[in-house]
Amino acid sequence: MDNLDEQILNELRDEDLDSIFSNGSLDLDEEIYAKRDWKKELKKTFRYIRRRIKYSMREKTQKNFTNILYLTLDCPPFTPKSSRQDSPLEYIAEMQKQYPDNDIRVLIPVIKLGEGCKPAKKITCEFEEELVLERTSLHFEFFLQNKKQQAVIYRYKKDTSNIQVYGIYCEVYAGVKDVSEMYNLQNLACFIKAARIAVKKFGKIGFQTDIVHVENIPYYLGGEFEIPFPQPVKVLQIVKDFAQIELIKPEIFWAAINLADESTMNKICKDNVIKKCMSRLFNLKYKERFTRMRDCLESIYRNYYKFRKYIEQGDVLDENILFKLLNERISEMFPQLSDGGKYYNQMACTIKRADYWAVFSKTYYNEIFENPKITGSIYPLLEKYKNKGSYISYGSNLTGYSREEGRQLYQTFDENTFRELRGKNKLALLKEFHSDRIKTNFVDPTLFKGEAPIIIGSLDSFYESPLLFANPNTEIFANGVDILFNTLVKLFELHKNIRVILCIKDGLENSFIRSWLKFLTENKSLRGRWVYINGEINLPKFLAGSDMILLPRRVNITSPEHLLAMYYGCVPIVSRSGILNDTVIDILDDITKGCGLKTKKSLLTEDDNPEIFLVPIIKALNIYQNNPASWNLLIKNCLTYEHRWNFKILEKYNRIYQELL
């Protein structure tokens, strides 16, 4: 790769490039709209293209290393309230050991800075006092969401991994408290837009990006409103699960006003149909008379989900009617967003423009093309661009977890001592959740993180009972929570002596989960056989004492929880889908290497019912109760399972990098 962009940036003035990146005026009120000097803009564009052609024809300066920018929303320990148990730093550290010619750096959003925090020279993160950010020389403006936004690039102090992490500060999302909130369109749009500009500007601080490695966020979000210029930077787009993207796709109107550049927003605000609808929408919420489009837009940005009443309350609501009209009008004006429907798929534009796309599972990659329903409306695109797509394998070093750390476990053990010591961990867990301890609030606090959890139910201590554990989140469909509860009810009928620990953080906020807990609570025959924990737990202690973990996932969730379970000798019972199918070896398929049990087929089928997941659990219970030698082999295989980033996994990544260049 050459220093093409750097040379062009030196010869072109910054303001010339800023116009290409859609910078614009702060005000969009009808009375102060100014005519854009389109001839001047066109000359700047042609000037840029001429420079690109000129330099691309020159002899390229060869270098023996590759600069890779890893773009992600979540990178523990640099992001607060992270829900992931792994970190991109694991992969990057292993990749740089194996391929030292790859210089990989990370770019994340700077969030949870506290109210009113401004981009000072140094910033201390609110969630971690030792996490200090130093301001770089990179700062720029860009137009989005009807105004000019400011962005500043910060450099984090390196931790033990010695990997350089950068953060983008933008006022729009700086106060966000949780990584999950960054997936909301109004936050994500600003980060992605700023990141695309930052990639081009990193050359000014000595890092000329060759490849942008994007983790599960659409790199070209809003690209429908931009002219695609030729650029030397290549984009590798990683997608964890297309079904999740289908579920969160926004309405076209909401997408348009968040992603539009200045000229497009000008067009939207001048449209009489949109003006009329938004005036009526504004008058539904406020007493004062609607006077300016800008006021209404700012109100919608702040309160969109309060404005929108959604269909469960009926289509006759005034708000629903107005949003329906707005969606239809935007669809007419900008057909590139609608794709024949009223929704905007965030990943579609990226798949078209990315140089390569990949998923985290061989099984999932095959499922995509065998069952088009898995990817919904984006399937035709995947089929069209199949030649630039593939799969990569999943690894995890489980950094931060160690069986040798006594503070995490009641008894530490390895593959040689687990027969005695794992049983002591299990007995300790059963005692901790006895009704007497729960009533007196005397449960071991090291079992939990953060605030004290809400505990419902209890466990009678009976050592010979198989102890089952489940730790899904509140995504009912993806995590198969409905399958889990239905299966447990069947198991309680078939096996009177099983004990179950359920942990679903914030599960009591979900009406579906509350209704199931009410059912279990009211069933007197189940007392002492289950316990539910509503809070954040110290996962290793539960895994080191539970006999098996239940993972009825429907989709390709990239979580190392099953690998972590095996690391602590907890046998995984999983669905035969995605990463779970790739990494868990069924003992009935391979008696020597088996480390768990799997369903006969994926749970994402027309036969999706609890009986499919019930079968491997019953098989596991039969082995546990009737064949101790095989059960011990299962545990030993779990403890010795090779889960780390190995050469075979890393070599596939590096081959993709080299093919991109």
C-alpha positions in Angstrom: 0.0 0.0 0.0 1.2 3.6 -0.6 0.8 6.8 1.3 -1.7 8.0 -1.3 -4.3 9.6 1.0 -1.5 11.3 3.0 -0.1 12.9 -0.2 -3.5 14.0 -1.4 -4.3 15.4 2.0 -1.1 17.4 1.9 -1.9 18.9 -1.5 -5.7 19.5 -0.9 -6.8 21.9 1.6 -8.8 20.5 4.6 -11.9 22.5 3.7 -12.0 20.9 0.3 -12.1 17.4 1.8 -14.6 18.5 4.4 -17.1 19.2 1.7 -16.6 15.7 0.4 -17.4 14.3 3.8 -20.7 16.2 3.8 -19.9 18.9 6.3 -22.5 21.6 6.3 -24.4 24.4 7.9 -25.8 24.2 11.4 -29.1 25.8 10.5 -31.7 24.2 8.2 -34.7 26.6 8.8 -36.7 27.3 5.7 -36.0 31.1 6.1 -32.2 30.8 6.0 -31.7 28.1 3.5 -28.8 29.1 1.3 -28.2 27.9 -2.3 -25.3 25.6 -2.5 -22.6 26.5 -5.0 -23.0 23.3 -6.8 -20.4 24.2 -9.5 -17.8 24.8 -6.9 -18.7 21.5 -5.1 -18.5 19.7 -8.5 -15.0 21.2 -9.2 -13.8 20.0 -5.8 -15.1 16.6 -6.5 -13.4 16.3 -9.9 -10.2 17.7 -8.4 -10.2 15.0 -5.8 -10.8 12.3 -8.5 -8.0 13.6 -10.7 -5.6 13.5 -7.8 -6.7 10.0 -7.0 -6.0 8.9 -10.6 -2.8 10.7 -10.7 -1.3 9.1 -7.6 -2.7 5.7 -8.4 -0.8 5.7 -11.6 2.5 6.4 -9.8 4.8 3.6 -8.8 3.7 2.5 -5.3 6.0 2.4 -2.4 6.1 -1.1 -1.0 6.1 -1.8 2.7 6.5 -5.0 4.6 3.7 -4.5 7.1 0.0 -4.0 7.2 -1.9 -1.5 9.2 -5.3 -2.8 10.4 -7.9 -0.8 12.3 -10.3 -2.9 14.3 -13.6 -1.0 14.6 -15.9 -2.2 17.3 -18.4 -0.8 19.9 -17.4 -3.1 22.7 -13.8 -3.7 23.9 -13.4 -4.7 27.5 -11.9 -3.2 29.7 -12.2 0.0 27.7 -16.0 0.0 27.4 -18.3 0.2 30.4 -20.9 -2.3 31.4 -19.8 -4.7 28.8 -21.9 -7.8 28.4 -19.3 -9.8 26.5 -17.0 -12.3 28.3 -14.2 -12.0 25.6 -12.4 -9.1 24.1 -11.0 -8.2 20.7 -7.7 -7.6 22.5 -7.4 -11.4 22.9 -7.5 -12.0 19.1 -5.3 -9.0 18.3 -2.6 -10.0 20.8 -2.5 -13.6 19.4 -2.6 -12.4 15.8 0.4 -10.0 16.4 2.4 -12.8 18.1 1.8 -15.1 15.1 2.0 -12.4 12.4 4.2 -9.5 13.8 4.0 -7.7 10.4 0.4 -6.8 11.2 0.0 -3.6 13.2 -3.6 -3.8 14.6 -5.2 -0.9 16.5 -8.7 -0.5 17.9 -11.2 2.2 17.5 -14.2 2.5 19.8 -16.8 5.1 20.9 -16.0 7.2 24.0 -19.0 6.8 26.3 -20.1 7.2 29.9 -18.1 10.4 30.5 -20.6 11.9 32.9 -23.0 14.8 32.3 -21.5 17.9 30.8 -18.1 16.4 30.1 -16.3 18.4 27.4 -13.4 17.2 25.1 -10.5 18.4 27.3 -6.8 17.6 26.8 -7.1 14.6 29.2 -10.3 12.8 30.2 -10.7 10.3 33.1 -13.5 7.8 32.4 -16.3 7.8 35.0 -16.5 4.0 35.2 -12.8 3.5 35.6 -10.5 6.1 37.3 -7.4 4.5 35.9 -8.7 4.8 32.4 -7.2 8.1 31.1 -7.7 9.4 27.6 -5.3 11.7 25.9 -6.5 14.0 23.2 -4.8 13.6 19.8 -4.4 16.3 17.1 -7.3 14.7 15.2 -10.6 16.6 15.4 -13.1 17.4 12.7 -16.7 18.4 12.0 -19.3 16.5 10.0 -23.0 17.1 9.2 -25.5 14.6 10.5 -29.0 14.7 12.2 -29.7 18.2 11.0 -26.7 19.9 12.5 -22.9 20.1 12.4 -21.3 17.5 14.8 -17.9 17.8 16.4 -15.6 14.7 16.8 -12.4 14.4 18.6 -10.0 11.4 18.6 -8.5 10.3 21.9 -5.8 7.8 22.7 -6.2 5.4 25.6 -3.3 4.5 27.9 -2.1 1.0 26.9 -3.0 -1.8 29.3 -1.1 -5.1 29.8 -2.0 -6.2 26.2 0.2 -3.3 24.9 -2.4 -2.7 22.1 -3.2 0.9 21.1 -6.9 1.7 21.5 -8.4 5.0 20.2 -11.8 6.4 21.0 -14.0 8.9 19.1 -15.7 11.5 21.3 -18.9 13.0 20.0 -21.4 14.9 22.1 -24.3 12.9 20.7 -23.4 9.7 22.5 -20.7 10.7 25.1 -23.2 10.4 27.9 -24.4 6.9 26.9 -24.1 4.6 30.0 -24.2 1.2 28.4 -22.7 -0.3 25.2 -26.1 -1.7 24.2 -27.4 1.9 23.8 -24.8 2.5 21.1 -26.8 0.2 18.8 -29.6 2.7 18.7 -29.6 4.3 15.3 -29.2 7.9 16.4 -26.0 7.0 18.4 -24.6 4.4 15.9 -25.1 6.7 12.9 -22.8 9.4 14.5 -20.1 7.0 15.5 -20.0 5.2 12.1 -19.9 8.5 10.2 -17.1 9.9 12.4 -15.2 6.6 12.2 -15.2 6.7 8.3 -13.7 10.2 8.4 -11.3 9.2 11.2 -10.0 6.3 9.1 -8.9 8.8 6.4 -7.3 11.1 8.9 -5.3 8.6 10.9 -2.4 9.0 8.5 -1.7 12.4 10.1 -0.6 10.6 13.3 1.5 8.0 11.5 -1.0 5.2 11.0 -2.0 4.9 7.4 -4.9 2.4 7.5 -4.7 -0.4 4.9 -7.7 -2.5 6.2 -10.6 -1.7 8.4 -11.8 -4.8 10.3 -15.3 -4.1 11.3 -17.0 -6.2 14.1 -20.7 -6.6 13.7 -21.6 -2.9 13.0 -22.5 -1.7 9.5 -19.4 0.3 8.2 -21.3 1.9 5.4 -24.3 2.9 7.4 -25.8 6.0 5.6 -23.6 5.3 2.6 -26.7 5.6 0.4 -26.3 9.4 0.7 -22.6 9.5 -0.2 -20.7 9.4 -3.5 -18.5 6.3 -3.3 -15.0 7.6 -4.0 -12.2 5.2 -4.9 -10.0 4.6 -1.8 -7.0 2.5 -0.9 -8.6 1.3 2.4 -10.1 -2.1 2.3 -13.1 -3.1 4.5 -13.5 -6.6 6.1 -17.1 -6.7 7.5 -17.7 -9.3 10.2 -21.4 -10.2 10.9 -22.3 -12.2 14.0 -25.9 -12.8 13.2 -28.1 -11.5 10.3 -31.3 -12.4 12.1 -30.5 -9.8 14.8 -30.0 -7.1 12.2 -33.3 -8.0 10.7 -35.0 -7.6 14.0 -33.6 -4.1 14.8 -34.0 -2.5 11.3 -35.5 1.0 11.7 -38.3 2.6 9.8 -37.3 4.5 6.7 -38.3 8.0 8.0 -36.3 7.4 11.2 -33.3 6.2 9.1 -33.5 9.1 6.7 -33.5 11.9 9.2 -30.6 10.3 11.1 -28.4 9.6 8.1 -29.2 12.3 5.5 -26.4 14.7 4.5 -27.1 18.4 4.2 -28.5 18.5 0.7 -30.8 15.5 1.4 -32.0 17.0 4.7 -32.7 20.2 2.8 -34.9 18.2 0.4 -36.7 16.4 3.2 -37.5 19.6 5.1 -38.8 21.4 2.0 -41.2 18.6 1.1 -44.8 19.7 1.6 -46.1 16.2 2.6 -43.4 15.8 5.3 -43.9 19.3 6.6 -47.6 18.8 6.9 -47.2 15.4 8.7 -44.6 16.7 11.1 -46.6 19.8 11.9 -49.6 17.6 12.9 -47.2 15.3 14.9 -45.8 18.3 16.7 -49.2 19.7 17.5 -50.2 16.4 19.1 -47.5 16.8 21.7 -47.1 20.5 22.3 -49.4 23.4 23.1 -47.4 26.0 21.2 -47.9 26.3 17.5 -45.6 24.6 15.1 -43.4 27.2 13.4 -40.1 25.7 12.3 -39.2 22.3 11.0 -36.0 22.4 13.0 -37.9 22.5 16.3 -39.9 19.5 15.4 -36.9 17.5 14.2 -35.0 18.2 17.4 -38.0 17.1 19.5 -38.2 13.8 17.5 -34.5 13.1 17.9 -34.9 13.4 21.7 -38.3 11.6 22.0 -38.7 9.3 19.0 -39.6 6.2 20.9 -42.2 8.2 23.0 -43.7 9.7 19.8 -44.0 6.3 18.1 -46.9 4.3 19.5 -46.4 1.1 17.5 -48.9 -1.4 16.4 -49.7 -3.3 19.6 -51.9 -0.4 20.5 -53.7 -0.3 17.2 -53.2 1.3 13.8 -56.0 3.9 14.4 -53.8 6.0 16.7 -52.9 9.4 15.2 -49.2 8.9 15.7 -49.2 5.6 13.9 -51.1 7.1 11.0 -48.7 10.0 10.7 -45.6 7.9 10.9 -47.0 5.6 8.3 -47.5 8.5 5.9 -43.9 9.8 6.7 -42.5 6.3 5.9 -44.4 6.1 2.6 -43.3 9.6 1.5 -39.6 8.9 2.4 -39.8 5.6 0.5 -41.0 7.5 -2.6 -38.3 10.2 -2.3 -35.4 7.8 -1.5 -36.1 4.3 -3.0 -32.4 3.3 -2.2 -33.4 3.2 1.5 -36.7 1.3 1.2 -35.7 -1.7 -0.9 -39.4 -2.3 -1.5 -40.6 -2.1 2.1 -41.1 0.4 4.9 -38.0 -0.6 6.8 -34.3 0.2 6.3 -31.8 -2.7 6.7 -28.6 -1.3 8.2 -26.3 -4.0 6.8 -27.5 -4.1 3.2 -25.5 -1.1 2.0 -22.4 -2.4 3.7 -22.6 -5.9 2.1 -22.8 -4.2 -1.3 -19.8 -2.0 -0.7 -17.5 -3.9 1.6 -14.5 -5.7 0.1 -15.2 -8.9 2.0 -17.7 -10.1 4.5 -17.5 -13.1 6.9 -19.5 -14.8 9.7 -18.1 -16.4 12.9 -19.2 -20.0 12.1 -18.8 -22.6 9.3 -22.2 -24.1 10.4 -23.9 -20.7 10.3 -22.4 -19.8 6.9 -23.8 -23.0 5.4 -27.2 -22.5 7.1 -27.5 -19.0 5.5 -27.6 -20.5 2.0 -29.5 -23.6 2.9 -32.3 -21.7 4.6 -32.9 -18.2 3.2 -35.4 -17.5 6.0 -32.5 -17.1 8.4 -31.3 -13.9 6.7 -34.7 -12.5 5.6 -34.7 -9.6 3.1 -30.9 -9.5 2.9 -30.6 -13.0 1.4 -30.6 -11.9 -2.2 -27.6 -9.7 -1.5 -25.7 -12.4 0.3 -26.3 -14.7 -2.7 -25.2 -12.0 -5.1 -22.0 -11.3 -3.2 -21.2 -14.8 -2.1 -17.9 -14.7 -4.0 -16.6 -12.1 -1.6 -17.9 -13.8 1.6 -16.8 -16.7 3.8 -16.6 -17.9 7.4 -14.0 -17.6 10.1 -13.6 -19.7 13.2 -14.1 -18.6 16.7 -11.6 -18.7 19.5 -11.2 -17.4 23.0 -8.3 -17.1 25.5 -10.8 -16.5 28.3 -8.6 -13.8 29.6 -9.3 -12.9 33.2 -10.5 -16.3 34.2 -8.3 -18.8 35.9 -9.0 -22.1 37.8 -6.0 -21.2 40.1 -7.6 -18.1 41.5 -9.2 -19.2 44.8 -11.3 -16.1 45.1 -13.4 -17.3 42.2 -14.0 -20.8 43.3 -14.7 -22.6 46.5 -12.2 -25.4 45.5 -9.7 -25.1 42.6 -9.2 -28.2 40.5 -7.7 -29.5 37.2 -8.2 -32.5 35.0 -6.5 -34.7 37.6 -8.3 -33.5 40.8 -11.8 -32.7 39.6 -13.4 -36.0 40.8 -13.3 -34.9 44.4 -13.1 -31.1 44.3 -15.9 -30.3 41.8 -18.3 -32.1 44.1 -17.3 -29.8 47.0 -18.1 -26.8 44.8 -21.5 -28.2 43.9 -22.3 -28.9 47.6 -21.3 -25.3 48.5 -23.7 -23.9 45.8 -26.6 -26.1 47.0 -26.0 -24.9 50.6 -25.8 -21.2 49.6 -29.3 -21.3 48.0 -31.1 -23.1 50.8 -34.3 -21.4 51.9 -32.8 -20.5 55.3 -29.9 -18.6 53.9 -32.1 -16.8 51.3 -34.6 -15.7 54.0 -31.9 -14.4 56.3 -30.1 -12.7 53.4 -27.0 -14.7 54.3 -26.0 -15.9 50.7 -22.3 -15.6 49.9 -21.9 -12.1 48.4 -18.9 -13.3 46.3 -21.4 -15.2 44.1 -22.6 -11.9 42.7 -21.3 -8.6 41.1 -22.6 -5.2 41.8 -25.8 -4.7 43.7 -27.4 -7.5 45.6 -29.7 -9.5 43.3 -33.3 -10.5 43.7 -33.5 -14.2 44.5 -36.8 -16.2 44.0 -37.2 -19.9 45.0 -34.7 -22.1 46.8 -32.7 -25.4 46.6 -32.9 -28.3 48.9 -29.4 -29.6 49.6 -29.1 -33.1 48.1 -25.7 -33.9 46.8 -26.7 -36.7 44.4 -29.1 -34.3 42.5 -27.9 -33.3 39.0 -27.5 -29.6 39.2 -28.5 -27.8 35.9 -27.5 -24.2 35.2 -28.8 -21.6 32.7 -27.7 -18.0 32.2 -29.4 -16.5 29.1 -30.3 -12.9 28.6 -33.7 -11.4 28.0 -33.6 -11.9 24.2 -36.3 -14.5 24.3 -36.2 -15.8 20.7 -32.4 -15.7 20.2 -31.5 -17.3 23.5 -34.4 -19.8 23.3 -35.7 -18.7 26.7 -39.2 -20.0 25.9 -37.7 -23.4 24.9 -35.7 -23.4 28.2 -38.8 -22.9 30.4 -40.9 -25.4 28.6 -38.1 -28.0 28.7 -37.6 -27.4 32.5 -41.2 -28.1 33.2 -41.0 -31.4 31.3 -37.8 -32.3 33.2 -39.3 -31.6 36.6 -42.1 -34.1 35.7 -39.6 -36.8 34.4 -36.8 -36.3 37.0 -37.9 -35.6 40.5 -34.5 -35.1 41.9 -33.0 -32.5 39.5 -32.0 -29.0 40.8 -31.9 -25.9 38.6 -30.3 -22.5 38.9 -31.6 -19.9 36.5 -29.9 -16.5 36.2 -31.4 -13.9 33.8 -30.0 -10.4 34.5 -33.0 -7.9 34.4 -35.3 -10.8 33.6 -38.0 -9.4 36.0 -38.4 -6.5 33.6 -39.7 -9.0 30.9 -43.4 -9.9 31.2 -42.8 -13.4 29.6 -40.2 -14.3 32.2 -42.3 -12.9 35.0 -45.3 -15.1 33.9 -43.1 -18.3 33.9 -41.7 -17.5 37.4 -45.2 -17.0 38.7 -46.1 -20.4 37.4 -43.1 -22.0 39.0 -43.7 -20.2 42.3 -47.3 -21.3 42.5 -46.5 -24.9 41.8 -45.9 -26.3 45.3 -44.5 -29.6 44.1 -41.5 -27.7 42.7 -40.4 -26.0 45.9 -36.8 -26.5 46.7 -36.0 -27.7 43.2 -35.2 -24.4 41.5 -33.8 -20.9 42.2 -34.0 -17.8 40.1 -31.4 -15.0 40.3 -32.2 -11.5 38.9 -28.8 -9.8 38.9 -25.2 -10.1 37.7 -23.3 -13.1 38.9 -19.7 -14.3 39.4 -20.1 -16.8 36.6 -17.0 -19.1 37.3 -18.4 -20.1 40.8 -21.6 -21.3 39.3 -19.9 -23.1 36.4 -17.4 -24.8 38.7 -20.2 -26.3 40.8 -22.9 -27.1 38.2 -23.1 -30.4 36.4 -24.3 -29.0 33.1 -25.2 -25.8 31.4 -28.3 -25.5 29.2 -27.8 -23.4 26.0 -30.9 -23.7 23.7 -29.7 -21.0 21.3 -31.7 -20.5 18.1 -29.2 -18.1 16.5 -25.5 -17.7 16.0 -24.7 -16.0 19.3 -21.0 -15.3 19.5 -20.4 -15.8 23.2 -17.7 -17.9 24.8 -20.0 -19.0 27.6 -20.0 -22.6 26.5 -16.2 -22.5 26.3 -16.0 -21.0 29.7 -18.4 -23.7 31.0 -16.1 -26.4 29.7 -13.1 -24.6 31.1 -14.6 -25.2 34.6 -15.8 -28.7 33.9 -19.5 -27.9 33.4 -20.9 -30.1 30.5 -22.7 -28.0 27.8 -26.0 -29.2 26.5 -26.5 -27.1 23.3 -28.5 -26.7 20.1 -26.8 -27.9 16.9 -26.5 -24.4 15.5 -23.8 -21.9 14.6 -20.7 -21.7 16.9 -22.2 -24.2 19.3 -22.2 -26.9 16.6 -18.7 -25.9 15.5 -17.1 -26.1 18.9 -19.0 -28.6 21.0 -18.3 -32.3 20.2 -21.2 -34.6 21.1 -20.0 -37.6 23.1 -22.5 -39.8 21.2 -20.7 -38.7 17.9 -17.2 -39.1 19.3 -16.8 -41.2 22.5 -13.1 -40.2 22.9 -13.3 -36.5 22.3 -16.9 -35.8 23.3 -17.3 -32.7 25.6 -21.1 -32.2 25.6 -24.4 -33.2 24.0 -26.2 -31.5 21.1 -29.7 -31.5 19.6 -30.3 -33.6 16.5 -30.8 -30.5 14.4 -30.9 -26.7 14.7 -33.6 -25.2 16.8 -34.3 -22.7 14.1 -36.6 -25.1 12.1 -40.2 -25.6 11.4 -40.1 -28.3 14.1 -39.0 -25.7 16.7 -40.4 -27.2 19.9 -39.2 -28.1 23.4 -39.0 -31.8 22.7 -36.0 -31.2 20.4 -33.9 -29.8 23.3 -35.4 -32.2 25.8 -33.8 -35.2 24.1 -30.0 -34.4 24.7 -30.7 -33.3 28.3 -32.4 -36.7 29.1 -29.4 -38.5 27.5 -27.0 -36.4 29.6 -29.0 -37.2 32.8 -28.9 -40.9 31.9 -25.1 -40.8 31.5 -24.8 -38.9 34.7 -26.9 -41.3 36.7 -26.0 -44.7 35.1 -22.5 -44.3 33.6 -20.2 -42.4 36.0 -17.1 -43.4 34.0 -18.5 -41.8 30.8 -19.6 -38.7 32.8 -16.1 -38.3 34.2 -14.7 -38.6 30.7 -17.0 -35.8 29.6 -15.7 -33.6 32.3 -12.1 -34.4 31.6 -12.6 -33.7 27.9 -14.2 -30.4 28.8 -11.3 -29.4 31.0 -8.7 -30.3 28.4 -10.6 -28.8 25.4 -8.5 -26.5 23.2 -10.4 -23.3 23.0 -7.6 -20.7 22.4 -6.8 -18.8 19.3 -4.7 -21.4 17.4 -2.7 -21.1 14.2 -5.4 -22.6 12.1 -7.9 -19.9 13.1 -5.5 -17.1 12.8 -4.1 -18.2 9.5 -7.6 -17.9 8.0 -7.9 -14.3 9.2 -4.4 -13.4 7.8 -5.2 -15.0 4.5 -8.2 -12.8 4.1 -6.1 -9.8 5.0 -3.6 -10.7 2.4 -6.2 -11.3 -0.3 -7.8 -7.9 0.4 -4.5 -6.2 -0.3 
